[in-house]
Amino acid sequence: MKKAMKGLVVIFSVAIVVLLTSKIVLAATSQVAVGTNHTLAIKSDVTLWALEDNSYGQFDDGTTTDRLSAVFISDLLASPAIPIPTNCQSYTYSPATSPVLSEDPSQAKPIGLGTVATGGGTLSITVNTYQFSDSVDIYFGLYSPEIDPDYIYLLTSGGTFQKISEDPAPWKANITGPLDESLFGDIQTSSLPIGTYYVYLLVTPTGNLSNYYLWITSFSSCNSLKFTPEGTTFFYDSIGRFLEFGASEQITLLTTACGNSVSVSSVTKTSGGAWLSVDSGGGPKVILNLDAGASGVQAGSNYTGTVNVVAGGITDNMYVTLQVPGQCVATSASVTPSSLIFQAYVGWQNPNAQTIRVEDNCDNFVSATVLSKPDWLLLNETDTGVFSVSCVDSYLDEEGSYSDTITLRDDEYSQQHPVSVTMEVYNSATTVTSGHLDYYDVGAGQTRYFKFVASVSDCVYPIQVGNTSMADQPRTVHALVKRGSKPTIADFNRTWEMAPSDYDCTLGQWMPAKPGAENLYWKYNTGSQAEFVQIKEPMESNTFYIMLYNNGKGIVRDQRLSVKYYD
């Protein structure tokens, strides 16, 4: 009995000591059991000692040996301490629900934000640190660029916020800690202006702003929800669907607030008929079921509903629209478009094919038969009621104008559908100037023409024309230059059999001579090297034409042409 009374006295003594000094912390021990057969004592240096029965390891000294003399248990004043800053250190961390204590400033997270840190809707700011090794000043700051992009606001010792100034006053001055503060109570983020909030805790040696620890964390305030159809990245606050009468669709939506996923706590349909039902899919999911065959749904009608969603402490409405088109009865067909226009150039590629479609009045494709077409067109049925229309290559070899009609008959209603077609084939050369460099596709057997105006003052300043094939393309495109008129394929065939001629500036003549080809210039090459034509013969200003001719059996892409001359 005496031992029991003595133990209670010691417990009350410990309680009194704890009340009298906030520095006493029961730390670094597991559990200390006080019973009828052992005794605890606190010495004047505030250390804890124990003696007698330790058969169950009550003293937490690593043994089960009874002690006839007192053994040391704990230094009640020993508490972790954060060293005061001796330089400038900043730490930014993701929002935490509660503070994380550490003697190491880089590991500490002294600001807790409550459930908002995990996507919830409640802001509960707590500040907690170990004590500091010497006296410090502490500043608590808040910044929101959406509310005031120009100022950070500091919390004053009186509990109000003031704009930061050149001589800021600390929230806590000349203290050693520890800190354990709850600020502002619980705040619903839905009551805050929407935006991002940055929270700062600055610790400096007392009266010295040159050295500091700065901890930064942040949170976002939302009062609305957004919904993303699963598998997409688009955010909506309303969902619309177009369903044929009798069709149905299930939509899974993922719920977010300020870009963060939030768990849905309830989903309720507040308006809308039998065509709409809702459910929670767990976590952030909202399930919408749309049924265009439900009772009361009619073709040719639109329907709207409202779904109330509670997620992350935020309550918001989502609006759902269902459009059910009228039922169409097919009675006729038509062709689209009703006219085509082709433009081509002699020696250039065949212009791109165009498409015509035969559809009924309900927008369904209908098979059709070609009754007539002009010889200069090709038609190819690529799908039911869909025809690709292109030009015949042989009609692109010379300049001309063509106009005619394609006539189709649909196989459903036996109606005839005319399509007017025109084709213009031009034979003009592309004008280029010195410094020209570009890439061209040249089809098999095709030519492309270019022209420029230049003079040659002397051999030092020649006209230069370069013709280069890409490494992965055939060497079948050749350059022929002619003065005064466009070169022809016949000119090419004639010069193909002749050796290239170079102008000898000393003798003032072409070597070898090129009788009958004085106005033609070439340097053909079928190997890997480029063709490089130089006109050194001095002459007055003339119009020159370049022909790129593909004498191969396949298209050559990205043939490079360059032109250089001196004015």
Stockholm file with secondary structure:
# STOCKHOLM 1.0

chainA/1-567         MKKAMKGLVVIFSVAIVVLLTSKIVLAATSQVAVGTNHTLAIKSDVTLWALEDNSYGQFDDGTTTDRLSAVFISDLLASPAIPIPTNCQSYTYSPATSPVLSEDPSQAKPIGLGTVATGGGTLSITVNTYQFSDSVDIYFGLYSPEIDPDYIYLLTSGGTFQKISEDPAPWKANITGPLDESLFGDIQTSSLPIGTYYVYLLVTPTGNLSNYYLWITSFSSCNSLKFTPEGTTFFYDSIGRFLEFGASEQITLLTTACGNSVSVSSVTKTSGGAWLSVDSGGGPKVILNLDAGASGVQAGSNYTGTVNVVAGGITDNMYVTLQVPGQCVATSASVTPSSLIFQAYVGWQNPNAQTIRVEDNCDNFVSATVLSKPDWLLLNETDTGVFSVSCVDSYLDEEGSYSDTITLRDDEYSQQHPVSVTMEVYNSATTVTSGHLDYYDVGAGQTRYFKFVASVSDCVYPIQVGNTSMADQPRTVHALVKRGSKPTIADFNRTWEMAPSDYDCTLGQWMPAKPGAENLYWKYNTGSQAEFVQIKEPMESNTFYIMLYNNGKGIVRDQRLSVKYYD
#=GR chainA/1-567 SS CHHHHHHHHHHHHHHHHHHHCTTCCCCSCCCCCCCTTEEEEECTTSEEEEEECCTTCTTCSSCCCCEEEEEEEEETTCCCEECCCSSEEEEECCCCSSCBCCSSTTTCBCEECGGGGGTCSEEEEEEEECEESSCEEEEEEEECTTTCTTCCEEECTTSCEEECCSSCCCSEEEECCCEEEEEEEEEEGGGSCSEEEEEEEEEEETTCCSSEEEEEEEEEECSCCEEEETTCCCCBSEEEEECCTTCEEEEEEEEEETTEECCEEEEEEEECCTTEEEEEEETTEEEEEEETTSTTCCTTEEEEEEEEEEETTEEEEEEEEEEECCCCCCCCEEEECSEEEEEEETTSCCCCCEEEEEEETTSCBCCEEEEECCTTEEEEEEETTEEEEEECGGGGSSCEEEEEEEEEEETTTCCEEEEEEEEEEECCCEECCTTCEEEEEECTTCEEEEEEEEEECSTTSCEEEEEECCTTSCSCEEEEEEESSCCCHHHHHHHHTSCCCEEETTTTEEESCCTTCTTEEECCCCSSSCEEEEECSCEEEEEEEEEEEECSSSCEEEEEEEEECCC
#=GC SS_cons         CHHHHHHHHHHHHHHHHHHHCTTCCCCSCCCCCCCTTEEEEECTTSEEEEEECCTTCTTCSSCCCCEEEEEEEEETTCCCEECCCSSEEEEECCCCSSCBCCSSTTTCBCEECGGGGGTCSEEEEEEEECEESSCEEEEEEEECTTTCTTCCEEECTTSCEEECCSSCCCSEEEECCCEEEEEEEEEEGGGSCSEEEEEEEEEEETTCCSSEEEEEEEEEECSCCEEEETTCCCCBSEEEEECCTTCEEEEEEEEEETTEECCEEEEEEEECCTTEEEEEEETTEEEEEEETTSTTCCTTEEEEEEEEEEETTEEEEEEEEEEECCCCCCCCEEEECSEEEEEEETTSCCCCCEEEEEEETTSCBCCEEEEECCTTEEEEEEETTEEEEEECGGGGSSCEEEEEEEEEEETTTCCEEEEEEEEEEECCCEECCTTCEEEEEECTTCEEEEEEEEEECSTTSCEEEEEECCTTSCSCEEEEEEESSCCCHHHHHHHHTSCCCEEETTTTEEESCCTTCTTEEECCCCSSSCEEEEECSCEEEEEEEEEEEECSSSCEEEEEEEEECCC
//
